Amino acid sequence: MSKGDKALHKAKILKNDEFYTQITDIENELKHYRQHFKDAVVFCNCDDPDCSNFWKYFHLYFKFLGLKKLITTHYDANEPTYKMEYEGGNDSDTTVGVITPLKQNGDFRSPECIDLLKQSDIVVTNPPFSLFREYVAQLISNDKKFLIIGNMNCVTYKEIFPLIQNNMMWVGANEKRGTRKGNSLCFGVPEGFSGKTIDVNGVPMAQVSAWWFTNLDIVKRHETIDLSEKYIPEKFPKYDNYDAINVNKTSGIPYDYDGVMGVPISFMDKYCPEQFEIIGIAKRGAGDPALKSKVYTKEDYENYSDLNAGPVLIDENGKLYNTYPRILIKRKE
């Protein structure tokens, strides 16, 4: 986990700390989903309406999207809070809405918020990264449509990967615009934040390796990857503990190999279910800092149990290399 990721993880569980998703990133992502919001009740259940750009976006675009209702809940770690609802009338004034006190603190897990969840059609928010597993489990158990932000490494979580493998959840559009830098999103930080930030147009922001995740269908999900690399055994060595070849970059997937391939996590941003089948994941041991960028002998391999479970390569000199986590895929006919 990077320093920025750790800072976000920590701040998300502290009272009144929030990392603000930039409205340009929300606009760039949401434009791919317009057809899903007609007559929908949208719930932003991790958003303070006083400062949330999710509330602001859906309020401003309420009529344009054809929404039926917008709901958000304020959170306080210790005190009862409130919900705010908007059903149209003055989209340009984002302070307009009906405020109703809550008996509880606005935590997405509280009975009041769960009742609101059951009333909604689509949930759109940036949930606490530290509670991402629990958050997604709640959405799935309540059969909700969603568009949320999460750390890109969450695809390797044992609770999340099966959902991705079984096409119950996938990576969103993730356009490289707004404040997105490669695989990172930049979040506004609360006043007094002491963690590491970067300067974006004169504004301090936390840079985090994050993706949008959803179960709403979009055009990008069905766009195939153009494959131009030919399979050459010397270029794509087989793992010594998995019956699969290693592919270091998504752009380097060979077009003429029919077996199982281990590809980086970044592949999920390009995954098309009509083109590839996800077979599994090879990861345990690969995330161990002690193994990062280290070369091992066969003797090390035999004596290190965690290494035995991770995808490894042994070169012609008998040196063993531990790889990063790999998604195991196979081309469809």
N, C-alpha and C positions, 0 to 999 in steps of 0.2 A: 504494500500500500504506500503510495507516495505521500509526501508531507502534506500536500494540499488535500488529498483524500482523507488522511488522518484528522486534519483540522476540521473538515466538514463533518466527519463521523462524530467527533467529540462535540462540536457546537450544536449539532442537531438534537442532542439529548439534554442540553442545558436550558434552563428557564429563559424564555423570551429571546433566544437566539434563533435567527432564521437567515438562511442564505437565499437571497432573492434572485429568482430566475428572471433573466432580462426579457422584456416584452418583445424585443426583436427576434429572440430565439423562439418564443411562443408563436409569434406571427409566422415565422418561416416554417415551423413544423405544422401548425394547425391548418395551413392552407391546403394540405394534402388530404384532409379528412372532412371537408365541408359537407359532403353528402350524408355523413353519419349523424349530423346534429339537428336535422329538421325535426321539429316537435319534440325535442329531447329535453329531459330534466338533467342538468349538469350539476354535479356536486364536486366542489373543491374542498376536501376535508382536511387539508393540512395548510390552510391559508388564512391569514389575518386580512379581512377586507380593507383595513386601513392602509395596508402597504403591499398587498399581494398583486402582482402583475397578472396572475391568472384571473382573479376577480375583475381587474381592470379590462383585460382583453375580452372576456365573455360579456361584460356589461356593454362595452363599446360596440361589439359586433352582435349584440343580442338579436336585433331584427334581421341583420344581414344573414345570420346563420339560421334564422327561423326557430330559435329556441323557445321552449315552453316555459322554462323556469331555471333560475340560477340560484344555487345555495352554497354558502360557505360558512365555516365555523371558526371562530377565534379560539385559540388555545392559551391556557394559562396553567402552569404546573401546580398551582396551589389554590386557585380561586375559581368559583363558578363563572362562566363567561356567557357568550351569546352566539346566536346564529343570525345570519343576514340573508334575506331572500329578495330576489328581484324577478318581476314578471313582465317587464317592459314599461314603456311610457316615456322615459327620458334617458336614452342610451348614453348620450354624451356626458351626462353628469354622473360620475361613478360613485358619488356619495349617496345616490338615491337607492333606497331599498328598505325593507321592513326588518327592523331589529327586534329579535325576541330573546329574552334571557333564557339561559340554560341552567338546569339544576346542577350540572356537572361541569367539568373543566374543558370540554371541547376536544379531548383526546379521541382520535379516530376509533379507539377500541371501546369507548364508553357506550353504554346502552343507548343513550340519546343519539349519538353519531351513527350507530349501527342502524337505528330506526330510519334516520335520514338517508343512509346508504341504500336501504331497501326501497325507498321511495324514488331513487334516482335511476337514470338510464345509463349515463356515462360519467366516470370519475376521471378528472384531469387535475394533476397536481405534481408537486415535487416532494414526495414523502421523505421522512427521516431515513437516511441511508442505513443507520444502525438498526432500524426496525424493518428493513426492506422485505425480508423473508416473511415476517408476520403480516406485513401490510398486503403483500401479494396473495398470501394464503386467504386472507379475509375477502379479497376481491373474487378469488376463484370460488370459494365456498358459497358466496352469494350470487354467483353467476353474473358478474357485472362486466360491462364493457369498460375499457380504461385506456388512458394514455398518460404515462407517468415517466419520471426521470429516475434513473438508477445508475450506480457505478457499473461500468462496462464489465468488470470482473464478476458481477453477479451471475453471469451466464454459467459460471463454473460451480455455483452453489448447488448442493445436493437437493435442495428444495425447489430450485428454479430450473435447473437443466432439464428435468423430465418434462416440464411444461413447454419448454422450447423444442425439445426433441419430438413431442407429440403435437406440435403446432397449436398449442393452446395460448401461446404468447410468443411474440417475435420483436425484433428490433424495428423501430420506426424509420421515418424518412431520413432524419439526421443530416439535413443539408449543411454544408460547410459555409455557412453565412452567419451574419450577426456576430455574436461573441463566441462562436465555436472556433476552436483552434485545433485542427486535426481531429483526434478522438476526444478532445477536451471541451467542456463547457465552462464558461466563466460566470461566476455567481457574485452578485453584489453582497457585501458583508455588512453585518450590523455595526453600529457606531461603537467604537472602543474595542473592536476585534483585534487581537494581538497576534494572530497566526500569519503565515506567509501569504503575501498577495502579489499580484502582478499589476502593472498599470495598463488600463485599457481606456484610451482617450481621456486620460487624466483622472480616471476613477479607479480606486483600488478594488481588485476582485480576486476571489479564490479560483484557481484553475484546477478543475477536477476531471479525471477520465470518466466521462459519463455519456450515456445514450438515452434516447427516448425508447420506451418499451410499450407495446400495445397488443391488443387482440382485435383491433379494428383493421379491416382489410384496406390496403392502399396499392396503387399501381406499382410502386417500387418493388413490392414483395414478389411480383411475378416477372420481373425483369431478369433475364438470364445473364450470366457472366460470359463475356467473350473470352474464350480460351484459345491461346495461340502457342502454348508451350508443348513441345513434344516430349514424351516420356523417354528418358535416358537413365538406365539403372544407376550409373555412376553419379548422376546429379540428384537422384531421389533415393537415398539409401533406405533400407528397411530397418525398422526398429528391431532391437534384439529381444524385446519382451512383448511386442505387439505385432500381429500379422498385418502391418500397414506400412506404407512408405511415408517419409517425412517431406512435407512441403512447407517451406519457410514463409512464402508470401501467397496471398490469395490470387494475385495476378499470375503466379507461377504454376497454378494447378494444371497438370497435363491434360490435354483434350483426348488422349488415346489410351488412358490407363483405366481399366475396369475394376480394379481392386479397391481396397479400403485405403484412404489417405488421411494422414494427420495434418490438420491445418491450424493456423493460429486462431485465437479467439476473435480477432478482427474480421475473420471470415463471416461471422454472423451478421455483419452490417451489409453483406452482399448476398446473403443466402436466399435462394429461390427454391421453394419446395418442389417445383416441377422439374428442376434440373438436378438436384442432389437429395440424397437421403442421409439423415444424420444417424449414424450407427451407434455412437456413444461418445465418451470423453475419457481421455487419459491425462490425469492431473496430479494424483497424490505424490508428494515429494518434490514436484516441480516448483512449487511455490516456497519451498524451504530456503531462507536466505543463505543457509550454510552451503547450499548446493549451487547457488547462482554462479554462472560463468566459471564453473570449476571442472577440471578434467580428472577422471577417475581411472583406476586400473580395474581389471576384472576381479581382483581380490577385494577391492573396495565395494564393488558391485555385489559380491556374494555376502559381504558382511554388513551391508547397510539395508535394513528392511524397507525403509521408506523409499529408497532409491529403486528397489525392486518393483515398486508399484507405479513408478513414473515412466514416461516414454524415454528410452535411452538409445543411444547410438554408439557403436564401437567401431573405431576407424581401423584402417589396415595395419596400424602399428599396435593394436590392442588397447588403445586408450579409449575410455568410456566417457561420453558426454551426456549430461542430463539436459533435456530440453524443457522449455516452458510448457504449460498445459496445451494440449492439442484436442481440437474437436475432430472426431473420427467420422469421415464422410465417404460416400460412394456415389458415383455418377449414376443417374437413372438412364434407362434405355431410351 
